[in-house]
Amino acid sequence: MDKKEEFQIPSRLGLVIYLYYNRDAKKLVKLGDLVYHSKKMRYVMLYIDQDQETTILAQLNRLKYVKEVKRSPLLAMEHQFVGTLQDKTVFIEDSASFLEKSEKMG
């Protein structure tokens, strides 16, 4: 074993699956990782491998106890947060100078 194998994190996809009855949530464990089950709103959060997406979605749509399947919008969202903190500090500095000016006038 001279070559080191690099560990690669598989890309995952989150699915929100709405059910007709809560008792059917246990049956979805075989398709992926069940993360959350809301008994009040009757939905399940399930994570699956992204390369198996088409086959699992086809299986889910065929099941009679599944009302609706929605994909998680996390992959479509932008994850670049650089510069957002800087904009807020400028706003705080501007508001502080505004308060000083209003105190001098009043």
LUMNUGU-524402 format. One record per residue: chain; x, y, z of N, C-alpha, C in turn; residue number from 1. Coordinates in steps of 0.02 Angstrom, whole numbers, plus 50000, padded with zeros to 5 digits. Last residue first. Layout:
// residues N
[A; [X; Y; Z]; [X; Y; Z]; [X; Y; Z]; NUM]
...
***
This chain:
// residues 106
[A; [48508; 53442; 50928]; [48451; 53442; 50973]; [48465; 53470; 51039]; 106]
[A; [48628; 53438; 50862]; [48577; 53484; 50838]; [48522; 53493; 50890]; 105]
[A; [48697; 53339; 50930]; [48726; 53406; 50928]; [48673; 53458; 50907]; 104]
[A; [48618; 53228; 50903]; [48625; 53251; 50972]; [48652; 53322; 50975]; 103]
[A; [48636; 53213; 50767]; [48569; 53230; 50790]; [48571; 53254; 50863]; 102]
[A; [48771; 53176; 50761]; [48749; 53238; 50730]; [48681; 53260; 50756]; 101]
[A; [48765; 53051; 50827]; [48806; 53106; 50854]; [48784; 53173; 50826]; 100]
[A; [48684; 52979; 50740]; [48660; 52992; 50808]; [48700; 53049; 50840]; 99]
[A; [48767; 52972; 50628]; [48703; 53006; 50623]; [48676; 53024; 50692]; 98]
[A; [48871; 52894; 50675]; [48885; 52964; 50659]; [48820; 53004; 50652]; 97]
[A; [48800; 52774; 50691]; [48830; 52806; 50749]; [48845; 52879; 50735]; 96]
[A; [48764; 52744; 50561]; [48710; 52759; 50608]; [48738; 52792; 50671]; 95]
[A; [48890; 52720; 50505]; [48848; 52774; 50480]; [48794; 52794; 50529]; 94]
[A; [48928; 52606; 50577]; [48968; 52668; 50583]; [48927; 52727; 50559]; 93]
[A; [48830; 52515; 50534]; [48835; 52533; 50605]; [48874; 52598; 50614]; 92]
[A; [48860; 52507; 50398]; [48795; 52531; 50419]; [48797; 52553; 50492]; 91]
[A; [48986; 52449; 50404]; [48980; 52516; 50375]; [48914; 52547; 50397]; 90]
[A; [48953; 52325; 50454]; [48993; 52369; 50496]; [48989; 52441; 50469]; 89]
[A; [48882; 52268; 50347]; [48846; 52283; 50409]; [48886; 52330; 50454]; 88]
[A; [48981; 52250; 50251]; [48925; 52295; 50236]; [48888; 52314; 50300]; 87]
[A; [49058; 52151; 50314]; [49087; 52217; 50302]; [49031; 52268; 50288]; 86]
[A; [48979; 52039; 50308]; [48993; 52068; 50373]; [49019; 52139; 50365]; 85]
[A; [48981; 52011; 50171]; [48917; 52027; 50203]; [48928; 52060; 50271]; 84]
[A; [49105; 51973; 50125]; [49083; 52041; 50113]; [49018; 52059; 50148]; 83]
[A; [49071; 51806; 50090]; [49123; 51857; 50097]; [49094; 51925; 50081]; 82]
[A; [48992; 51696; 50073]; [48971; 51745; 50122]; [49022; 51800; 50133]; 81]
[A; [48931; 51587; 49963]; [48984; 51637; 49969]; [48961; 51692; 50015]; 80]
[A; [48840; 51494; 49925]; [48872; 51485; 49989]; [48929; 51534; 50000]; 79]
[A; [48680; 51504; 49853]; [48749; 51527; 49851]; [48779; 51522; 49921]; 78]
[A; [48576; 51361; 49819]; [48591; 51423; 49854]; [48665; 51440; 49850]; 77]
[A; [48564; 51237; 49766]; [48553; 51293; 49721]; [48571; 51360; 49753]; 76]
[A; [48581; 51152; 49873]; [48631; 51151; 49820]; [48624; 51210; 49773]; 75]
[A; [48465; 51179; 49951]; [48531; 51196; 49976]; [48584; 51197; 49921]; 74]
[A; [48333; 51145; 49928]; [48362; 51199; 49887]; [48433; 51217; 49907]; 73]
[A; [48287; 50975; 49916]; [48313; 51028; 49959]; [48346; 51082; 49915]; 72]
[A; [48142; 50924; 49827]; [48215; 50925; 49834]; [48235; 50984; 49879]; 71]
[A; [47996; 50840; 49879]; [48029; 50903; 49861]; [48103; 50897; 49873]; 70]
[A; [47857; 50741; 49847]; [47929; 50741; 49859]; [47958; 50807; 49835]; 69]
[A; [47701; 50689; 49917]; [47739; 50736; 49877]; [47813; 50730; 49896]; 68]
[A; [47645; 50569; 49972]; [47602; 50621; 49944]; [47640; 50666; 49896]; 67]
[A; [47666; 50399; 49981]; [47702; 50463; 49973]; [47656; 50513; 49939]; 66]
[A; [47600; 50279; 49977]; [47596; 50317; 50039]; [47634; 50383; 50037]; 65]
[A; [47629; 50221; 49855]; [47561; 50247; 49866]; [47556; 50290; 49929]; 64]
[A; [47772; 50250; 49755]; [47744; 50226; 49818]; [47677; 50260; 49832]; 63]
[A; [47824; 50311; 49644]; [47782; 50252; 49633]; [47747; 50229; 49697]; 62]
[A; [47907; 50408; 49692]; [47846; 50430; 49658]; [47798; 50371; 49644]; 61]
[A; [48012; 50331; 49742]; [47969; 50368; 49788]; [47903; 50389; 49755]; 60]
[A; [48071; 50281; 49624]; [48042; 50235; 49673]; [47993; 50271; 49719]; 59]
[A; [48115; 50401; 49568]; [48067; 50360; 49531]; [48032; 50311; 49579]; 58]
[A; [48208; 50440; 49664]; [48149; 50482; 49652]; [48095; 50444; 49614]; 57]
[A; [48301; 50337; 49648]; [48264; 50342; 49711]; [48202; 50386; 49703]; 56]
[A; [48349; 50361; 49518]; [48317; 50296; 49534]; [48275; 50302; 49598]; 55]
[A; [48400; 50492; 49527]; [48346; 50476; 49480]; [48311; 50411; 49498]; 54]
[A; [48503; 50483; 49630]; [48444; 50527; 49635]; [48387; 50505; 49590]; 53]
[A; [48623; 50426; 49646]; [48564; 50381; 49646]; [48499; 50420; 49644]; 52]
[A; [48714; 50528; 49656]; [48716; 50488; 49595]; [48658; 50438; 49591]; 51]
[A; [48690; 50580; 49783]; [48666; 50617; 49725]; [48668; 50576; 49661]; 50]
[A; [48620; 50482; 49913]; [48678; 50497; 49870]; [48653; 50530; 49807]; 49]
[A; [48505; 50565; 50027]; [48524; 50511; 49981]; [48587; 50531; 49944]; 48]
[A; [48412; 50599; 50172]; [48472; 50614; 50132]; [48490; 50553; 50091]; 47]
[A; [48253; 50660; 50216]; [48293; 50601; 50198]; [48352; 50624; 50157]; 46]
[A; [48128; 50704; 50323]; [48188; 50730; 50290]; [48235; 50672; 50279]; 45]
[A; [47954; 50688; 50309]; [48017; 50657; 50328]; [48072; 50691; 50290]; 44]
[A; [47794; 50742; 50376]; [47846; 50740; 50325]; [47910; 50710; 50354]; 43]
[A; [47678; 50779; 50458]; [47683; 50718; 50417]; [47732; 50724; 50360]; 42]
[A; [47666; 50874; 50553]; [47656; 50896; 50484]; [47663; 50839; 50434]; 41]
[A; [47685; 50794; 50669]; [47628; 50840; 50664]; [47613; 50859; 50592]; 40]
[A; [47800; 50723; 50649]; [47738; 50686; 50656]; [47677; 50731; 50649]; 39]
[A; [47935; 50736; 50557]; [47886; 50779; 50588]; [47820; 50742; 50590]; 38]
[A; [48089; 50670; 50566]; [48020; 50650; 50552]; [47974; 50696; 50591]; 37]
[A; [48254; 50670; 50498]; [48202; 50702; 50538]; [48133; 50678; 50517]; 36]
[A; [48338; 50581; 50430]; [48366; 50629; 50477]; [48313; 50657; 50524]; 35]
[A; [48375; 50433; 50357]; [48319; 50470; 50384]; [48345; 50516; 50440]; 34]
[A; [48466; 50400; 50220]; [48474; 50416; 50291]; [48416; 50460; 50314]; 33]
[A; [48378; 50285; 50110]; [48430; 50334; 50126]; [48435; 50345; 50201]; 32]
[A; [48294; 50176; 50092]; [48313; 50216; 50034]; [48370; 50265; 50047]; 31]
[A; [48260; 50117; 50212]; [48300; 50077; 50166]; [48324; 50117; 50105]; 30]
[A; [48175; 50208; 50272]; [48243; 50202; 50298]; [48287; 50164; 50249]; 29]
[A; [48043; 50207; 50236]; [48089; 50247; 50195]; [48162; 50241; 50217]; 28]
[A; [47967; 50140; 50328]; [47981; 50105; 50265]; [48033; 50142; 50222]; 27]
[A; [47940; 50229; 50428]; [47990; 50176; 50441]; [48011; 50141; 50376]; 26]
[A; [47833; 50303; 50382]; [47900; 50334; 50383]; [47955; 50282; 50392]; 25]
[A; [47706; 50254; 50392]; [47744; 50234; 50334]; [47815; 50262; 50334]; 24]
[A; [47642; 50314; 50498]; [47666; 50245; 50508]; [47710; 50221; 50450]; 23]
[A; [47591; 50435; 50457]; [47656; 50433; 50491]; [47684; 50363; 50497]; 22]
[A; [47518; 50450; 50296]; [47514; 50424; 50364]; [47584; 50419; 50393]; 21]
[A; [47556; 50521; 50182]; [47485; 50520; 50201]; [47477; 50498; 50274]; 20]
[A; [47702; 50629; 50181]; [47668; 50564; 50185]; [47594; 50572; 50200]; 19]
[A; [47831; 50710; 50094]; [47767; 50716; 50129]; [47729; 50650; 50124]; 18]
[A; [47998; 50728; 50105]; [47947; 50682; 50081]; [47885; 50689; 50124]; 17]
[A; [48132; 50812; 50051]; [48077; 50819; 50098]; [48020; 50779; 50068]; 16]
[A; [48302; 50770; 50032]; [48234; 50765; 50007]; [48185; 50775; 50064]; 15]
[A; [48467; 50817; 49992]; [48413; 50814; 50041]; [48346; 50813; 50008]; 14]
[A; [48607; 50733; 49936]; [48550; 50772; 49917]; [48496; 50763; 49970]; 13]
[A; [48787; 50731; 49931]; [48722; 50709; 49957]; [48668; 50757; 49935]; 12]
[A; [48937; 50668; 49871]; [48889; 50723; 49869]; [48820; 50696; 49886]; 11]
[A; [49054; 50590; 49981]; [49004; 50585; 49927]; [48956; 50644; 49929]; 10]
[A; [49216; 50637; 50007]; [49150; 50642; 50035]; [49099; 50637; 49978]; 9]
[A; [49354; 50534; 49995]; [49311; 50582; 49961]; [49242; 50579; 49992]; 8]
[A; [49516; 50507; 50044]; [49446; 50499; 50064]; [49405; 50553; 50030]; 7]
[A; [49641; 50439; 49943]; [49610; 50498; 49972]; [49537; 50483; 49987]; 6]
[A; [49761; 50319; 49975]; [49695; 50332; 49946]; [49665; 50392; 49982]; 5]
[A; [49928; 50317; 49938]; [49877; 50336; 49987]; [49812; 50350; 49951]; 4]
[A; [50028; 50184; 49887]; [49985; 50241; 49867]; [49934; 50254; 49922]; 3]
[A; [50078; 50074; 49946]; [50120; 50133; 49940]; [50079; 50195; 49924]; 2]
[A; [50041; 49941; 50000]; [50000; 50000; 50000]; [50043; 50062; 50000]; 1]
***
